Amino acid sequence: MIDITPNAATKVKELLEESGKTDHALRIFVRGMSCSGPAYGMALDNEPRDDDSVADFAGVRILVDPVSAQYVEGAQVDYVDGLMGRGFTVTNPNYASQGGCGGGCSCGGH
């Protein structure tokens, strides 16, 4: 399915605690396709759907809908904090060879 780095798991837990939503999960979905593969999106969700894939990584519950599941297979969620900004990124080596920016996306504040 999908993997989440320890750094990203820590940041998701902090976000859940700060927003008072410790009962929520992180939903990862594909919001479209770009020249470099899937464009990923993330949201907090407290109501898993009947057909969601559900996984737990380092204490973070991950939800993925069946349409997005094929595109998140092998992807990794990370949290970066660098000169180019900070936020969550999703990279998938299964799409890295298709050109563009390497099959990933960034989500978060700058």
C-alpha positions as a printed Julia matrix, in Angstrom:
110×3 Matrix{Float64}:
   0.0    0.0     0.0
   1.6    3.26    1.16
   4.36   4.05    3.62
   4.76   7.01    5.95
   8.13   8.11    7.31
   8.57   8.48   11.07
   9.02  12.25   10.6
   5.73  12.52    8.69
   3.92  10.34   11.25
   5.11  12.63   14.04
   3.92  15.73   12.16
   0.52  14.17   11.4
   0.07  13.29   15.09
   1.04  16.85   16.07
  -1.45  18.25   13.55
  -4.22  15.99   14.87
  -3.51  17.01   18.47
  -3.29  20.73   17.67
  -6.62  20.65   15.83
  -8.32  18.51   18.49
  -8.96  15.73   15.98
  -7.05  12.83   17.5
  -9.82  10.46   16.39
  -9.28  11.36   12.7
  -7.25   9.56   10.05
  -5.12  10.85    7.19
  -6.9   10.32    3.87
  -4.59  10.11    0.86
  -6.14  10.34   -2.58
  -5.37  11.0    -6.2
  -6.87  14.28   -7.37
  -5.8   13.9   -11.0
  -2.91  13.03  -13.26
  -0.03  15.27  -14.27
   2.89  14.9   -16.65
   4.84  13.19  -13.88
   2.12  10.79  -12.73
  -0.58  11.06  -10.08
  -1.24  14.34   -8.28
  -1.87  13.4    -4.65
  -4.04  15.1    -2.09
  -4.37  14.68    1.67
  -7.09  15.5     4.16
  -8.11  14.63    7.71
 -11.13  12.35    7.8
 -13.0   10.82   10.73
 -15.39   8.62    8.77
 -13.85   5.77    6.79
 -16.0    4.57    3.9
 -16.98   0.92    3.61
 -14.69   0.37    0.62
 -11.62   2.25    1.97
  -8.31   0.52    2.5
  -7.23   1.23    6.07
  -3.68   0.92    7.38
  -1.85   2.02   10.51
   1.7    3.37   10.38
   3.46   4.49   13.53
   0.14   5.3    15.2
  -1.32   7.16   12.21
  -4.38   5.68   10.52
  -4.28   6.01    6.72
  -7.4    5.84    4.52
  -7.3    5.27    0.76
 -10.32   4.96   -1.52
 -10.39   2.08   -4.05
  -9.89   4.31   -7.1
  -6.78   5.94   -5.59
  -5.39   2.68   -4.19
  -3.79   1.61   -7.47
  -1.93   4.92   -7.7
  -0.69   5.09   -4.11
   0.73   1.56   -4.18
   4.42   1.95   -3.31
   4.16   5.66   -2.47
   5.76   7.27    0.55
   4.53  10.22    2.61
   7.25  12.38    4.13
   7.47  15.75    5.84
  10.14  18.15    4.63
  11.33  21.38    6.16
  13.9   23.09    3.98
  14.82  26.19    2.02
  12.12  25.51   -0.59
   9.41  25.37    2.07
   7.91  22.87    4.41
   5.06  20.45    4.18
   4.03  16.92    3.41
   5.22  15.28    0.21
   4.08  12.12   -1.51
   6.55  10.4    -3.82
   6.01   7.22   -5.74
   8.97   5.51   -7.43
   6.51   3.62   -9.65
   5.96   6.89  -11.56
   9.43   8.44  -11.28
  10.51   7.36  -14.77
   7.62   9.07  -16.54
   9.3   12.47  -16.78
   8.34  15.73  -15.12
   9.33  16.31  -11.52
   9.73  12.69  -10.39
   6.24  11.43   -9.59
   5.65  13.39   -6.42
   3.76  16.32   -5.04
   4.04  18.68   -2.15
   1.25  19.66    0.17
   1.67  22.16    2.97
   2.62  25.67    3.96
   5.65  27.65    2.87
